[in-house]
Amino acid sequence: MVVSDVKVPMSVEPQGDLALDALSVYSIRLLAGDMVDHASSGHLGTPFGCAPLANALWGKIMKFSPRTRWVNRDRFVLSAGHASALLYSMLHLSGNGCGGPYEVSMDQLKLFRQAGSSTPGHPEFRMTSGVEVTTGPLGQGFANAVGMAIGEAHMSARFNRKDFPLFDHYTYVLAGDGCMMEGVSQEAASLAGHLRLHKLICFYDDNKVTIDGTTDLAFSEDVGAIFAAKGWNVLRLPEGDSTDSSVFERIIEEAKSQTEKPTFIVMNTTIGCGAGKGLEGTAKAHGGKFSNLEELRKKWFSAEGLRKSDDEIDKKVAEMVEQELEALAAYGGRESSKEAQTGVLPRFYVPQPVMRKFRKFGEAGDDLAARWEEMRKQYCEHFREKEPKLVKDLEERLQGKYVTDEWQGVADKYLSKELESIHAGLSTLRNDTSDGSAEPDAKRQKISAKKFKYKAGRVYVSEVLKTFAAENPAVIGGSADVASSCGAHFPDIQGHFLHPSFGAKRPGASYSGRYIHFGVREHACCAILNGLSSYACLIPYSSLFTIFYQYAMPALRMASISKFPILFIGTHDSIDLGEDGPTHQPVEVLPQLRAMPNLLVIRPACVDEVVGSFKVFAEQYTSAREIEQYIDPKPIIRRPIFLMTSRGELGLPYKSNTSVRGEDGVARGAYVVHDCVDGGTGGALARSQLPDIILIGSGQDVSLIMETKALLLEWSKKVSHQLQGAFEGFPAAKMAAPADIKVRIVSMPCWELFDEQDQDYQDSVLLSNYNDILRIFVEKAATKNTGHDKYAHFSVLMPSYGLSGKGSDVERKLEFTPEFIAAKVWSSWIQRGRRLHLAGDEADRGMETWVSHLSRRAGSH
């Protein structure tokens, strides 16, 4: 039998049980109050003001399963993340994770804001069972919720079939005045209205108070009118302080009655509602504990206090509290019985009728999840023969395997084809020039061989991204209006994620489309991707100019904190982009990104490394895992990746002379791409073969330092010939023949992955266990004092911002050409040779000792 529909009952408790609603609201407020009071830290204004909404959502409205991470659950996002005490209270009351190792228990509530607890100051994804996204910076959660609504719309269009509504749920978000002031919310709201995401419902906590005072100090617009202009269904709820859950049920039903627009509910509330004069309705209620908490406990948790109220409902609540006190005195432990005798329910206490109500509703959600699983099994059985690829895709995604087995083969085929043409056009840079030639091979090759013309880095990335999107239907993403320049959209493969009504004028437009036109909304773009990643079953990506990620840096930071495995692609990565000038040349973005924990920053030097970068990213999605395994895994196995590449050509000027492949080298963060010994393997060298200099680079700069090496070999040969002439007449036994300089080239596309390798591997690449080998890092996409000294003695970096002009002219003006770099390296090498003290050195004898040092620096170890 096919399960035709799965809906949550709108009410588990008898309709109109206003007393239980009121007691529930009081319990939520006091539980949050106890958490903040116990921690002496936190925020109570919103938990008190929005407790009635929370009571309705978790007790009557939302469908969720406290025991399983059910993919068709309703999502709730607390965009006002400072109100975390409210969210944790509800997760505890509903029994989230109950009986398991990640239960939101009363003990965890008592550890609110304490180091090592699962109830941190702001909600954190992977830290607390039931928390959908990390929130706190205002507006981020709102944009995340838009991402979740996009996820639902896309998954339902992809998988739902008649009588099988596999993906059919709502996303609820609670946002405050601060969220509405943030630009990211306005960007995301504009896109949500344009996309007509009707299963997105936002409750705007319109309490007209922020930290510094009332909102009219800085904020006087009609927020509802603005959202209406953005294409939202705007409803108004003046009774936001009401403890009657039916008030919220009715407005939710009204929101769901239309299917053309997202809904924005302007909910008038009082910050710190019920806290009394001097607190409620004022900025004082925003943060910190309430000094009158015990008075409030007597007011709401004692029969005497409740009977003083003029509200007839409170008198009914008084009877319930009285019964609770009697039961606690009779059946509670010694301490509980003693506290019950005071006539006031104790701290961190939830009355049993309230706990039963929320737990019963949670259990109903567990049953819904079980029924959904039965529907899923019937769906797979029903469509396995009719649509086998669809069923396989669904089953693998629900197991955590989003990347197909076929993609790697396609990527390898693409790479082989590219390398075939590249290797046919590349010359060889030899270290050994002892064939008697007056000129080293490098120079003769530069004269006789035509330089190979590479594709731009952004083109290589686009071509690999295209294979990734074509072979993996879970891939969904977009660009902030620069897709044509970045190569981020493949209409024949992805279509367009747009409301189906756009289909008439935009072929391929539907919610099943996998390309999102974000418009010029970089911040919202990346924050929405965080919501898509949290949604599960999807692989989000974005592709922008690298510099424009600075608009989105807060969202990238949230992705890193949450360890969302998102692919952020940044093109136009350095001064190479040329004419657009310093406003578009991201000389400081690379160091900023490298400073973010949990974020892998990869700057590939060639097409091999581009493919390797995608494989590093794809590995996070290739192995099956239980969808319920969402609490922080150890070690880190999922995290975002920032893939940074160039506007211009990307590739090496000479063939590699080691056996290490670029795609394998990326996985280890750094590797030897051209060694100082011809025919080397990139492995251990004999002492006599060790290099004098190691040049390190990433991205286009690896090509730069390889050309620099060619010049250094040329100069070294000339110096050797000159020194041989200068030594004529000296006894041969007293003067060793000058040796040519030996240079190793290291490509370091990813600092983070290299740092994760063992010490032996790191030493094998950088030879950092030898103190007389000069290491120099060259990078025109980074500024000085940004960590390069961790790997090198010296670095050649951007001294300041770039300038406008042709890329080659800009690089020459800023001294990023092989000639300038070679001169700096040569000078550093000579100066270092003078300073190093070697065993057997004698007192300075003038030119004789200097020449001796130079000879030793040129090859003797």
N, C-alpha and C positions, 0 to 999 in steps of 0.2 A: 504493500500500500504506500502510495506516495504522500509524503507530508506536504500538504499544500501551503501551509502558513505557520509561522511561528511568531506569536505575539505575547508580550508580557501583559498580565492582567493589570489594569489601571489601579486596582486597589486590593490589597490582601486583607487589611483590617476592615471592619464594617464601615460603610459610608457614613460620614458625619461624626466620627469619633473625635470630636474636637478636644476633649480633655486629654486623650492620649497624644494628639498632635502637640498640644501645649506642653505637656510634660516632656515630650521628646525634644522640643526646642530648648526648654530649660536645661535638659540634661546635656545637650550638645554644647550649649554656652558654658555651663559649669565645667564640663570635661576639658574644653579648650582653655578655660580660665585656670584650671588646676595645672595644666601642662605649662602654660606660660609662667604662672606663679612659682611652680616648682623649679623651673629653669632660670627664673629671674630674667627672662629674655623672651622676646617674641612679640606678636601682634594680635590684639583681641578685637579691634574695632570691626573688622570685616567678619570674623567668626560670629560675633554677637549679632551683627546686622543681617548676615546672610544665613543664619541658622534655620530660619523658616524655609528658605529655598532648599537647603541641604536635606532637611527633613522630608520634603516632598520628593526630591529627586531620588534619594536612596531608599525611601520607604514606600513610594507609590508609582514612580514614573519610569526610571531607567531600567533597562534590561542588562543584567551583568551576572557573571558567575564568580562568586568569591573564591571558589576552589580551583578554577581552571582559567587559563588565558584563552578564552573562547573568542575566535576571530570575528564573530558576528555580534559581539557585545556592543552596547552603546559606549561611546567614549566620553569621558569628562575631563576637561582641561581647566585647571585653576590658573588662569593667566595672572591673576593677582596672587602670585606665589608666596607673598609674605603672609598670607592667611593660611599657611600650611597646617596650623593646629586644627582648623576646621576640616581639612581633607583627611588628616590622620584620624580624627575622631570618627568620621564616617566610615573609613576603612576598617577601623576596629569594630564599630557597631555592626557593620554588615558581615563581619567574620572573614575578612579578606586574608587568605592564606591560612585559615584556621586549621590547626592540627599539624601544620607543616613547619619546616625550619624558618620560613619567612613570614610567619603570622604577624600581623600588626596587633600585638598583644598589649594588655594594659601595662605590662612591665616596660615595653618599648615606649609607650606614651609617657611613662614616668622618666624616661631617658631623653625626652625631647630636647633637641639642640645640644646634646652631649656627644663628645668625641666617641666615635665607634658605634653609635646607635643607628638604627634604621629609620629614625625620625629626625632628619636634619632640619636646619632652620628654614630652608626652602625645599620644595619637593624635588627629588632627584630620581630620574629614570635609572633603573637597575638597583637602586638603593632600597626602595620600599615597594613591597608587593601592592599592586593596584595603581601605582603612579604611572601615568601614560607618558609624560614628558617632563623634562627638567624645566622648571619655571622660576621666576624671581625677577630677572630684568623685565620690566613691564613691557607688554606688547608681544613678547616672544611667544607666549602661550596662545595668544589669539591667532597669530600667523600659523603656529603649529596645528591648531584646530582646523584651519582652512586646508592644510595639507591632508589631514585625516579625512575631511569631507571629500576631497579630491580622490583619495584612496578608495573610499566607499563607492563613489560614483563610477570610478574606473573598474573596480573589481566586479561590481554588479553588472556593468555592461559587458565585461569579458566573460563571466562565468554563469550568470543567472539564466535560467531557461524556464519555460512555462511550468508552473507548479513547483519550481525549485528555486525559491528566493534565497540562495545561499548567503548573499551579502545584501542585507536590508536592515540598516540600523541608523541611528542618529548620532551626531557629535554635538555635545553641549559644552559651552565655554562660559566661565564666569570671569568677567573683566570689569575693571573699575575705571574711575576718572583718569588715573595715571596712564592706563593702557590706551585710553582714547586719545590722549595727548601725544603718545609716541607715534612717530612717523611710520614705523613698521606695521602698526595696526591699520593705519589708513591705507597703506599700499596693499596689504592683504585683503582688506575689506573691499577695496575697489575691484580687485581681481575676482573675489568671491561673488560679488554682485554681477559682474560681467559673465561669469561662468554659470550663474543661476544654481548654485549649490543648495538646493532646497532642504537637504537633510542636515544643514548646519544651523544650530540655534544658539544665539548668544544672549546671555543675561547680562545687561549692563547695570552694574551696581551704582546707581546714580545717587550717591549720598552727599555729593557736593562738598566733600572735605578731602584735602590732601595733607601731607605732613606739615606744611607751612601755614595752613589755615584753610579758609573756605576757597572753593575753586574760582570764585569771581575775582580773585586777585590776578589770575592769569588766564582764565578759561571761561568764555561767556557764550560760545556758539551753541546752537541747537543741534545736539549730537544726533538726535533722531532724524531731523530733517536732512542732515548730511548723509546719513546712511540710506535714507529714502532716495536721495539723489543718486546714490551709488548703486541703486537697484535692489535694495533690501526690502523685505516685508517688515515694516516697523509697527510694533505693538507697544502699548503703554500699560504698565501695571502700577497704579498708584498705591495698591495695598501690599507693598513689598515687605512691610513689617508684620503682616498677619500671620498668626500661627496656624491658620486653617490651610491644610495642604490642598484642599479642593480649589483654592484660588489659583494655585500654580498648575494644577491639573487642567483647569479650564483653559488657561492661556496657552498651554502646550498643545492641547487639542486644536485650538484655533491656529496655532503656528503650523501644525501638521495638516491642516485642512486644505492648504494650497501646495502646489508642486512646481512652482515657477521661480521662487526666490528664497534665498536664505533669510532667516528671521532674526530680527534685532529687537529684543524686549527691553524697553526702558523701564527699569524696576526702581521705583523710588523707595529707598531704605533710609534708616537712621544709623549712622556709624555708632557702634557701641550700644545698640538698642537695648534698653532695659537696665543699663549700668547706672542710671540715676543722674541727677543734676551735677553739672561740672564735668561730666565725662561724655555722656551720649550726645551726639550731634556736634561734637567739637573735635579739633585736631588732637587734643589730649588723648582721645580714645584710640588713635591710630596704633601707636606702639607702646610696648611696656606692659607690665602687669597692673591690674586694678587693685588699688589699696583697699577698696571696700568689698573685696571678693567674699569675705565671710558674711558680710551683711546680705549680699546677693544670695548666698547659699541659704541663709535663714528665710529669705524672701521666697525662694523657689523650691527649696528642698525641706521645708517644714510645714506641717499642717497649719500651725499658728500663723506663720507668715503669709501663706496663701489665702487664708480666710480673711486677712486684712484687706485683700484686694477687692475692688468694686466690681470686678469681672466675675460673672456667674460661672464661667468656665473654670476659673481658678479655684472656686469652691469645690468643684468636682475633682479637680487635680488634687486638692487637699485630701480628699478621701482616699485617693490612690496612694499618696505619699504616706498617709497614716497606716494603711494596710502594709505598705512596704516596711515601715519602721517596726511594726509588730512582728512581721516575718523575720526581719533582721535580728530583732532582739531574741526571738525564739530559736531560730535555726542557724544564726551566724556564729562565727567564732567568738572567742572571749573578747577580743578587741572590738569586733563589729557590734557585739551586743552592748558593750560599754558605750560606744559612740551612739548607738540607736537610742539609748536612754536619755541622751541630750535633747531628743526631739528633732534632730536635724540629720539628714542623710550625710554620710561622711564624704571626704575628698576622694577623688578618683573612683566614684561610684556611679553605676548605671542602674536605675530601677529595673526590675525584672520585666515589667510589661513593655518597657522601651526596648530592652535587649531582645525580648522574644519577637517583637514586631519587626525589627530590622533583620534579625537572623532568619526569620520565617520568609521574609521577602528575598533575602539572599539565597535561601534554599530553593525558592521557586525559580530563581535564575539558574541555579545548578541544574534543575530539571529541564529548563529551556535549552541549556547547553547540551545536555544528553540527547534531547529530541533533535536538536540541530545535527548532532553527530550521526544520528540514525538517518536523517535526511541526506546528509553528505554521502553516506554509504550507498543509499538507494540511487542517488544521483550518479555516482561513479559506476554502479552496476548497470544503470539504465543507458548511460551514454558511452560506455566503454567501447562498444562496437561502432556506434554511430559517429562519435567524435573522439577517437582514441588519443589524439594529440592534446586535446583539451583536458581530458581526464588525467593524463600523465602529468601535464603541466600543473594542474591543481594539486594532485597528490604530492608531487615533489616540493612544491612551494610550502605546503602545510607541514612538510618534514624539514623545512629550512634549507632545502636545496633549490636555489633560484637560477643557477647557471647550468645550462644543458651540457651534456657530455660532448656534443658536437662542436661547441665553440672553439675549444683549444685546437682541434684539427684544422678548422677554418683559419684561425689566426696563424698557425704554423705554415699553412700553405701560402698565405699572404706574405709572411716574412720571407719564406724561401724565394718567392718570385722577386721581391724587392732586392734581396741580397744578391741574387744572381746578376742583376744588372749593375748593382753597386760594385761588386767585386771585379766585374769585368772592366770597369772604368777606373779603378783605383790603382795607384802605383805603390811601390814598397819603399818604406823608409828604413834603410839599413844602418845599424850602429857601427858595424865593422867596415872601415874604409881603408884597410891595409892592402888593397890590391895594387898599390903603387900609383893610383890616380892622384893627380894634383888637386882635384876637386872631389869632395865627398859625393856619394851617390845622391844625397838629398838635393844638392844644388843641380846636378845634372838632370835629375828627374823634374825639378821645377821648370827647367828650361825646355825640356823635350816633351813633357807630358801635359796634355790639356787637363785643366782642373775639372773634376767630375761635378756635374750640376745636380744638387740634391733638391728634393722637395722641401717646402717649408715645414717647420716643426708642427705647426697647427694643421697642416695637411695630413701628415702622418698620423697624428692623433685622431683627426676626423675619420680617416680611413679605417683605423682600428676600431674606433667607436661605432662606426657603421656596421662592421662585422659583429660587434658585441650586441648591438640593438637588434640586428637581423636574426641572430641565433638565440636570443634570450628574450622571450616575451614579457619577462618581469621588469625589463629596463624601461624606466619612465623618467623624463626630466625635461629640461628646456634651457632657454637662454633669455637674458634680459635685453632683447631687441638687437643682439649682435650675432645671431646664429649664422647669418650669411657670411660673416667675416671669420667666425670661429669654426664653422663647419659642424654645427651642432644638431642640425635637423635633416632628417631623411624622409621626406613626405611619403614616398612610395612604400616605405617600411613602417613608419610610425603613424602616419596620418596626422590629425590635429585633435588635441583634447579640447573640445569645445561643446557647448550645448548642442544637442541634435538639430535645433532650429537653424543652426548655421550651415547645415548640410546643403541647402539649396544653392548657396553662393560660394561655399568652400568645400569642394569634394574631399571626402575623407574625414569630415568633421563629425565627431561623436565623442561620447564619454569613453569609448573603447580606444580612442587615440592615445598615443604614448608620447606625444610632444606637447608640452605646455608652453603657450606663448605668454611669458611673464610680463612682457612690456618692459618699460624702463623702471623696473622695481627690483633692484638687486637685493636689497635687504629682505624684502618679503620673499623673493625667490628662494634664498637659502634657508630662511626660517620655515617656509612651507615644505621644503625638502626634509627638514627634520621631522615634521609631522608625518610625511609620507614614509620615512624610515621607521618611525615608531609604529605606524599602522601594521607593518609586517607584510610579507609576501611580495614586496616590491624592491627594485634596485634603483634608487634615485641618483640622478646626476645633474650637474649644471655645467655650462660652458660660457665663460665671460672673458673679457680682457682682464688680465691679472690685476691691474690697478683698480678696477671697479669692485673687486672683492673687499676693498677697504670700506665701501658702503655697507657690506654685509658681514664685517668682522665679528660683531656680537653673535650672529647666528652660527658662524663657524666655530666660535668658542663654545657655544652650547652643544654643537655636534660633537666637539672633542670631549667635553665633560661627560656627555651621554654615551660616547663611543658608538655613535651611529655610523654604520659603514656606508658612507655616501661618497661618491666620486665628484670632486670639485675640479674642474678643468680650467686652468688659467692660461690664456695665450698672450702674445705680445709681452714677453716676460722681462725685457731689459731695454737698454738704450738702443738696441738693434731696431726697434720699431721706427726710429728716425723722426720724420717730419712733425709728428704730433707733439713732440717736445716733452719737457719735464712733467707737464701735467698728466701725461699718459705713460711715462717711463717709470716703471715700478722698482726703483732702486732699493727701497726699504721694505717692500712687502715680503720678500723671501725670508729675511731675518725675523720679521714679525710672526710669520707662520711657523718657522722652526722653533720659536719660543713657546708654542702651544703644546702642552702635554697631550699625549694620545693621538696626535695628528701626524700621519706620515706625509712628508713633503718630498715629492720625487720630481727631479728636474733631469729628464733623460737627455743623453748626448747624441743619440742616433736612433734609427728605426728599431734596431734590436732592443734597445732599452725602453722604447715606447711600448712595444709588445710585452716586454717583461713587466712593465709597470701595470698594464692591464691584468696580467696574470696574477701579480701580487694582490691586486684589488679583488679579482674574481675568486681567489682562493677562499675568501671569507664567505662565499656563497655556494661553494661546490659540495660541501659535506652535509649530509642529512643530520638534523638534530631535532629534538622535541620542541615544538613551538612554545611549550610552557616554560622552557629553560630561558628565562629572561632576567633573572637576578644576576648581578655582576659575576661573570665567569672569571676564574683565575687559571692560567694567566690570561692577559688580554688576547682575545681571538677575533674581535671585531672592532674596527675603528675607521674613522674617515680618512680619505686619501686626497691630497691636493697634488694634482699633476700639472706641473708648470712647463710651458713650452714656448717656442719662439714664433715670432711673426715671419722671420726669414729662414733661410736654408738651415737644415739640421743634419749633420753628418760629419764623419771623420775624413781628414784629407789624405790619410794613408791607411793601408791595411793594418789591422792589429797583428802583432807578432807573438801573441800568446794564445793558449788554447781555451781561455775563458770566454764564453759567449756573453754578449751584452745582456741578453734576456735573463741569463743566470746570475750575472753580476749584480743586476738590480736587486734581486732577492736578498743579497748580502750587503747591500748599501753602498759598497765601493769595491773596486777590483782593478787589477793592473791591465790596462788596455794596450799599452806599448811599453815593453821592458827595455832595459839597457843591454840585453843579450839577445842576439838574433836567434830565433827558433826556440825561445824560452816557453815555459808553460804557465808563467804567472806564479809559480811556486817558489820554493826555497832556492837561493843562489849560493854558490861558493863564495867565500869571503873575497876572493880576488875579483869576483864578478859584481860585487855590490855597487849600486849607483852612487854618484857624488851628489846628485840632486834628484828630488822627487817633486814633480809638478802635479798639483791636484786641481781639478776643476769639475764643473757640472754643466750640463746643457751645452750650449754653443761654445762655452769656454774650453771644453775638452779639445775641440778642433783648434782653437786658438793656441793652446799650450802644445799641441802636437806640432803645429807650424813653428812655434817657438823652439821646440826641440831641434827641428831641422836646422834652424839658424844657429843654435848653440853648437851643434855638431860641426857646422861649417866654420864657425869662428874658432872652435877648438882646434880644428885641423890646421888652420892658418897659424895659430899661436904655436902649435907643436913644431911646425916647420921653422918658424922664426927662432924658437928656443934652440932647436937643433943647430942652427947656424951660430947662435950665440955661444954654444957650448964647445965649438970646435977649438981644439988645442988643450981642453981639459982631459985629464986621465979618465979613460972610460970606466975604470973600476970605481971612481969616486962620484960619478954622476950618472944616475939612472936616466934612461931615455924618457922624455916626456910622454905621458899617456893621454889619449883623447878623453874628453869629458864623457861621463856616463850619466844618462838621464832616464829616469822611469816616469811614465805618464800614468796617472791614476784618475779614473773617472769615479766620482763620488756623487751619484744621483740622489742618495737618501741618507742623510746623517743619522736619522733615527734607527733605520735598519742596520747600519754599520755599527752603531753603538750597542746594538743587541747581540752582535757576534762575540764569540769568545776572544780572549786576549791573544791567543795564538794566531787566529785569523787576522785580527787587526794588525798585529806586529808583522805578519807576512806581507801585508799590503803596504803599510807605511814605514816599515822597518824602524819603528819608533824606539826599539831597543838598541839602536846604534846612535850615539850622540854626535857623530861626525858626518852624518848625512843631512844635507840641507833640504828642508821641506818648505815649499812655497805654494800657497793657495791663490788661484786666480779666479775671480768671479765678478763680472760686470753687472750682475743682478743683485748685488748686495753692497752695503755700506760698511765702513770701518767699525771696529770695536763691536762686532756682532758674533763672536764665538769662533772665528776661524783659527785662533791661536790654540784651540784644543787639538788641532791636527797638524799645524804647520808653525814654523819659526817666523815666517813672514807671510804677508798676504798682499795681493794687489787687488784693491777693491775700489768702488766708487767713492770719491772724496766728498761728493755732494750730489745735488740733483743733476740731471742730464741737460740736454739742450736740443733745440729744433734744427733739423737739417737732414740730409740724406744719411741713412744708417752708417755707411762706410765713412762718411766725413765726420760724423759725430764720434765714432769709435777712434778715428785718427786724432781728432781734436782732444779727446779725453784719454789718449794714450793707451787704447786697448787694441793694439795691432801687434803682430809677431815681433816687429823690430823694437818697439818700445818695451814690450814684456821681456824680450831676450836681453835687452840692455840692463833692465832692472835686475833680472835674475843673475846675469853675469857679474854685475857690480856686487850684489849680495853675496855671491859665492866667493869672490875674491876677498871681500872684507871679512867674511867668516873664516876663510883660510888663514888670514893674517892673525886672527884672534885665537884660533884653536891651538892649544898646547899639545904637542905630540911627544910620546916617549922617545928619548934620544935627541930631542932638540937641544941645540947649544945656545950659548948667549948670542945676542944679535951681532952679526958681523956685516951688517949692511945688506947690499944687494944679494950676496951669496945665500944668506939665510932666507930672504924673501923668495928667491927663485926656488929654493928647496921646498918651502911651504907650498908654493904654487904647483910644483910638480906633484907633490903628495896629494894635494886636493884634487888634482886632475886624474886620479885613478888609484893611488896607493892607499890601502886601509890597514 
